Amino acid sequence: MVLAKESLVKEMLKMVRIEAGDEEDCMICLDELEVGFDAFQMPCSHTFHCDCIKKWLRHGHCCSIRQFKIPTN
């Protein structure tokens, strides 16, 4: 598996605050993204717990939902 380049991960992940009506589940751990919590949003608009997506991208370079790929170089 090709790993995402760490500096590009930091550039591409957007910190977002979960607001009322935006609640959904983190598709990595399957726990709810709760109102008021910070999360990371991928460029493909999927949102995850910060720790979940960081761990996920240490093992690959794709979104866990859609095969959006973070550049590897």
PyMOL commands that set and color helices and strands:
alter all, ss='L'
color gray80, all
select helices_A, chain A and resi 6-12+50-57
alter helices_A, ss='H'
color red, helices_A
select strands_A, chain A and resi 14-17+24-25+32-33+38-41+47-48
alter strands_A, ss='S'
color yellow, strands_A
deselect
rebuild
show_as cartoon
